[in-house]
């Protein structure tokens, strides 16, 4: 059985555990339709990994999002605040330079350690109601025997081929620092590794790539983990996750936040590849001669 985790903020006291219990009971008794929830991905992490506190069903009328360590929204425990109208970030006393609030309200924490274990609080201030408080929790442990940690300080990352993306652009999501001895990788829309969110996958064992049902003729995958996304629209905005698995069965992952803008004065001159397989040269690309392949649709069973 896992030991209980101490609160990470010194200003938080034991009576607040009762508040958490009341909050959980209330969430069970009230209707769950469109209720704001937080999912820790992964809920149990190894030191050095990235943890995402993913927010589900964030209301559209949100003004300010604030994240805190511990169970109480105390100023001394504030990590970061995100103001929607100005798209500005304000860091608090508990900020360690490893945390980032994403546009959907989720909190990403990089290179977690055992001291990061415990409860986190999200405070939502909207235009139509009083502030709302939601709690989340995750646990961090040391690497187990036979389980390798991520490379330090370099880890998997994703970069976009251009700083601003507009509708109808062809963009490249470039993956860096994949495992040297890799079995395969997969791209998902969002952060959950579910088949219905899968965009594409590649196996180095069979040297083949497969495409999810919703992205036929719009995706080109590359053997370095990068992906070309053709004719993007504003509906394609959101989080994208690249997961890779090595020969020793260690899984690594990285997340990128894509925002697609309406066509404006800065038109894109990106061109679709003329033939497949394609080898393109990009300033963002680190490996020369990378091969890219158009994908085949997964047949319906």
Buried (B, 14 or more C-beta within 10 A) or exposed (E): EEEEBEBBBEBBEEEBBEEBEEBEEEBEEEEEEEEBEBBBBBEEBBBBBBBBBBBBEBBEEBEBBBBBBBBBBBEBBBBBBBBBEEEEBEBBEBBBEBBBBBBBBBBBBBBBBEEBBBBBBBBBBBEEEEEBBBBBBBBBEEEEEEEBEBEEEEBBBBBBBBEEBBBEBBBBBBBBBBBEEBBBBBBBBBBEBEEEBBBBBBEEEEEEBBBBEEBEEBBBBBBBBBBBBBEBEEEBBBBBBBBBBBEEEBEBBBBBBBEBBEEEEEEBEBEEBEEEEBEBEEEEBEEEEBEBBBBEEBEEE
